[in-house]
Amino acid sequence: MSALDGTGVTIAPVQRNALGDQVAARLRLLIVTGQLPAGYRLVEASLSADFGVSRGPVRDALGTLQSEGLVAVQGRGLSVVGLTAEDLVELFSLRRTLETFALRECAAAADPVWSPAEDRLAELDQAADDGDAVAFAHADLAFHTSLYHVAGHRRLLRVWNGYRPTFAALLEVATSQDRDLHPSADSHRLILERVRAGDVAAAERELVDHLEGARARLERFRAAHHDEQDPG
């Protein structure tokens, strides 16, 4: 029996490159969207069959997700911890705190290099023109990561990198809810323009609006999916 039977999830075999990372990414997305609910037991053998890989990559993936707090030991095995509404509030408030600090550090940097962020803006525009939500989500995360590099604060970057995989999954879901990606691309451009001009307060306001919009879209998606799973 498949480990994912009854979830309505379609599983495709993953490629051989970085198998553990690929399995972790797919499981992470299923967890943050609520398609794998809290308490769901994760069995290595079944997951190995589902993803078409050996147990080694599955074990690596589960170890990664355990370190991120998305799965935990329960009884004699690992089960999904999941993300509650409170977890989402904490994650987005943490990101707001980290990123507003990063913007201040960017504005104070002695010799900032903005070209990576500018390149990501071009990628966001292209993805918006193409209506490609997945490419947009990747460019979105890369844009924000580039600001942490501009900030030049090594420990801040380390904290961001620790949470980045979770935010990548959250962002992919939030972006998928946008019919028109151009307003989000414009929001990124405003953040960059304002921080480059030294108007950190305005950049922070745009960032906060940007993050709150993403959180609201994600919550609507999760609520709708929960209603589909439990209509009565």
N, C-alpha and C positions, 0 to 999 in steps of 0.2 A: 504493500500500500504506500502511496506517495505521502511524504511528510507534509505536503501542502494540499492534500485532498480536502475538498470542502471549502476552500478559500476562494475559488473562482479565479485563481492566479494561473496564467500560462507561463510555463518555464521552458526556456530554450537553453540548450547546452552552451557553456561558455568556451571561449578560445583558450589556448594553452598558455598565452602570455599572462604573467602576473595573475595566476588563477585565484589565489587566495584573495587578492584585492578585488577581483571581479565578483567573486561570490559574496564578499563582504558588502560591496556596493549594492548588489541586487537585494540581499537580505535587509540591508539598512533602509532601502527605499520602501520595501514591504512593511517594515516595522514603523517607520515614521508616518506612513500614510494610514496606519491602522489595519492594513490588510492581513498582517500577522498580529493578532491581539495579545495583550498582556496575558501571561500565563501559558502561552502556546509552547509546547515542549519541542525542542530542537534535537533531532536524532541524527548523529553523524552519518550513519549508514543510509538512511532515507534521503537525506539532503545530498549525499554523494550521488545517489541514483537520479535524483531530480535534476541536478545540474550537469550530470554527465562527467564528473571528475572523480578522482580518487579521494580518500578520506583526508589526506594531508592538507590540501587547499581548504577543505571545509573546516578542518580543525584550526587552521591559521585564521580563517575568516571569523570563526566563533570567538577566538581569542581576541581579535581586534575589536569585535562588537562588545565583548565583555569589558575591555579596557575603556570603551566609550560609555559604558553604563546602559547599553541597550539590551543586553542579555545578562543573566546572572545564574549562579548555581542555585537550583531549587531541588531539594531532595537529593536524588542520585544523578541528576543531569542538569542540563542548561535549559532555561526557559526564557521567553521574551519578557523583558521588563516593560518595554513600550514607552510611549510618551503621553502623559496626561496633559490636560489643558494647563495645569499649573507648570508642568515641565516646559511647555512652549513659552509661557510668560517668562520663566526664568531664563531660557535660552536667548530669547530676543532682547530681554533687558540686559543680559550679559553682553550680547553683541553690540547693543547700543553704547554701553559703557566702554567697551574695548575700542570701538570704531570712532567715537567722538574724541577719545584720547589720541587715537592715531591721527585724526585730522589736525589736532592741535600740534602734534609733533611734526606733521608734514609742513604746516605753516611756519614752524620755527626752524626747519632744516636749513642749514647753511648753503648747501648746493644741491637742491632737490633735482632728481631726474624724473621728469614727467612722461617721457616718451612711452614707457610700457603702458601707462594708464591711457594715453592717447590712442595707442594701438588697439587696446581693448574697446575703446569707444567706437572705433571704426568697425570692429567685429560685431559689436552690439547693433550698430546701424544696419549692417549687412544681414544679420540674423533677423532683425525686425522686418526688413524689406522682404526677406524670404519667408517670413512667418514660421521660422524654425525655432520652436521653444527650447529644444534641447541644446542647440548651439548657443542660443541666447543665454541660457542658464550657465553654461560653461564660461562664456565670456564675462558674464555678470560676476561670477565668483572670482575670476582672474582679475577683473578690474579692482574689486575690493582688496584682494590680496596684494595688488601692486601698491596700494596706498600704505599698507603695512610696511612694505619694503622702503617706500619713500620716507616713512617716519623714522626709519633707522634705529628702531628700538628692538634689540634682539630678543629680549624676554617677552615683550608684547607679541612679537611675531611668533614666538614659540607657543604661547597660549592660543593664539588664533589658529595655528596649524593643528593644534590638538583637537579643536572643535570643528575645523573646516570640513571634514567628511560629513558630519551630521548636518551642518549648514548647507552643504552641497545637495544633500537629499531633500532637505526642506525647500531649498530654492528651486529645485527641479519641479517639485509639486506646485509651488506657488506660481511659477512662471507658466506652467501648463494651463492655468486658469485664465490667463490673459488672452482676450481675443485680438487685441492690438498691442504689440510690444513697443511701439514707438514712444508712448508716454514714459515708459520705464527707461528707455534709452535716453530720452531728454532729461530725466531726473538725474541719471548718472553724469551727464554733461554739466548740469548745474552744480552738482557737488564739486566736480573737478574745477570748474571755472571759479567758483567762490573761494575754495581753499587756496587756489593759486593766486587769487587777488588779495589774499590775507583776510578775507571776511569769514572768519571761522564760525562765528555765530550763525550766519546765514547758511553756511555749509552744513552745520550741525542740524539746523531746522529741516533742511531738505532731506538729510540722512534719516532723521527720526520719522518724517512723513513716509519716506521710502520703506523703511523697515516695518512700520505699522501697517502699511498697505499689504506688504508680503505676508505678515502674520495673519491679517484678516482673511486674505484669500486662502491661506492654508487651513485656517479654522473652518471656513465654509466648506472646503473640500472634505475635511475629516467628518464634519457634521453630516454632509450629504451621504458620504460612504457609510457612516454608522446607520443612518436611516435605511439605506438599501439593505444592510445586513440584518437589521432588526426593525422591519416595517411596522410591527404591531406592538 
